[in-house]
Structure formats: C-alpha cells, structure tokens
C-alpha cells in the first residue's frame, strides 16, 4: 500500500476480530513508533504493549470513550515524561507523530486502530505500573477489524473540512 | 512507496534544491494534513502555505533552529487554537499526527522536510497575520533535497533507541 493511500484511506476501527495480532505485526507497529523523528531526537516515549484480555478490559475504564480497548487484540499505551510541564507541547507533538506512524503501519497490514484519551491518570498509572514521574495520556487499540469491509470502505463525505477551509496562502 | 518504507526511511532534510514545489505536490501534502484523524474529529488546525522567498527568510527568525525555513521551497505553518489552555495536550497530539501525515506524503514524492519549533510567537503571529486567539508553535519546511542521495540513504546507526529500550509488555 502506498503511503498516500494509507494516509487517505485509514479510518478509526473500534470493533475487532477475536484473535491476537501476529507477533510480526505487533513488532512492525512498535517499530513504526520507535523510528519516529522527535524534537532533538529525544524519543521521550515508552510503548507498553498490552495483550492480556483482563488487562485490556481494565484499561477500558481509563476514559469515557476508551471502551474499545476491552475488545482490542492489543493496546499500546504511550508513556511520556509529565506533559503538564513547560515541555508538554513538544512532548505531545512528538507523541502524535509516533502515534500516526503506528496507525499507518498497522493499516497497511490490515489492522485497524482507535485512540483512547486517558481521563483517569491515576487508574492508568496503577494499571500500567508507572513510576510517579511518567504519564500516560493516550492509549491506542489495535486489531484486525471485526468487519473487514472497513479496510476498503470509501471515505465518508463531510468527514473532513475542505482544503479551502483548512488552508491559507502566505497569511491568515 | 509502501507506507512502512516511508515510515522507516524518512529523514530530516534541511537543505533544499532551489526550485518550487510542483503545485500537485504541495496540494498532496496539505491534503495529507487535512485528512488526519483528530480528537472528536475537531480538526483544530489551519495550514498556512508560504512560498514567497522573502516571507520564508523572515519566518526563519522565529526560532533558534528554524534557519532551514529560509531555503525551503515551501513552509507549512501549523496554526491552532491556544495550546497553553486545558485542551493543549490534545491539540498538540492531533497536530503531531497531521504533521507526520504531511511528512510521509512528501517523502513518498521525493520531498524532504524539517520541523521548526517556534520560539518567538509574537513574531510568528505578526508574519502570519494571526488573530490573537490563534497560535503557531510549529512550522514545517518542505523541498526537494539539495542532495538527492538523502532520499535513499540508509538509516544512521544509533539514531534511535532499540526496541528493547523503548517497549515494555503489559506493565512498566
């Protein structure tokens, strides 16, 4: 799959087939995150791969829209230094770049994903065994789609603003 | 180019050939950003494409490591609502995802890129004509590499931490 095709066709998948990820596929996803460029190459991230079913169901309680984690084949919890400090913008920008690499690498392998925003940081920290100075603000679900037609479905009309709305030339 | 190949091979390019981007190529890059998934599909971004040489040279003064903007064929200034408020983490995470999509789409077309962090937000706001409630924290340079061998150069050894260092299973 060409990069552009992956970028243009990827969609959020929240319902997954009941089978684990091929080990090579999970490794590819993690390497896609690992390879990501970051500010001053600081690589301020650790990726915790969760595949145990009970652990996934527990993680689904960390946020209001995190329920998809319960049915994921694997979750990747994205852990960083505290993003509430002065470096937070840069940490989150870098982390978003890594996440997109993982999402695209997965999609090319026929694996869907959905991001979950962590609301309950205390619970996430406890479930993931995080040291006090580490934070998990986002967790990605991965899995083969329950409905494989999602892999080839056309983009929904109106799902994104038009280019005219989103871009300017030279100045605002 | 397969998505994985783009993810794995893309590198920062800071020196660019002295020719403009093909219009179709710039449009592809902007559409890659536009197509990006975001929290609640909020699409909290505007992309300002800068191609005027004098404007690019002025923008190169917004940060300590932003000099590469002066020689870019085009810059894309990423504009968002104020990321210093409570939604800032989510805004920057989404923006990083859009940036990575643009970087990968460009790379597949033989276009290099480099991110610039904005240090002087007042100057950036003035040069880009931003309303007071809008912020530009990152600007991407794009251009065909001055040294085209950069497009196919192997990854540098030691450029990224190993997978063992970066990943954990189930818990920290």
Interface residues (C-beta under 8 A of the other chain):
Chain A: X1 X2 X3 X4 X5 X6 X7 X8 X10 X11 X12 X27 X28 X30 X31 X32 X33 X34 X35 X36 X37 X39 X41 X43 X45 X46 X47 X48 X49 X50 X51 X52 X55 X79 X83 X84 X88 X89 X90 X92 X93 X94 X95 X96 X97 X98 X99 X100 X101 X103 X104 X105 X107 X108 X115 X117 X128 X129 X130 X131 X134 X137 X138 X155 X159 X160 X161 X163 X166 X167 X168 X169 X170 X171 X172
Chain B: X1 X2 X3 X4 X5 X6 X7 X8 X10 X11 X12 X27 X28 X30 X31 X32 X33 X34 X35 X36 X37 X39 X41 X43 X45 X46 X47 X48 X49 X50 X51 X52 X55 X79 X83 X84 X88 X89 X90 X92 X93 X94 X95 X96 X97 X98 X99 X100 X101 X103 X104 X105 X107 X108 X115 X117 X127 X128 X129 X130 X131 X134 X137 X138 X155 X159 X160 X161 X163 X166 X167 X168 X169 X170 X171 X172
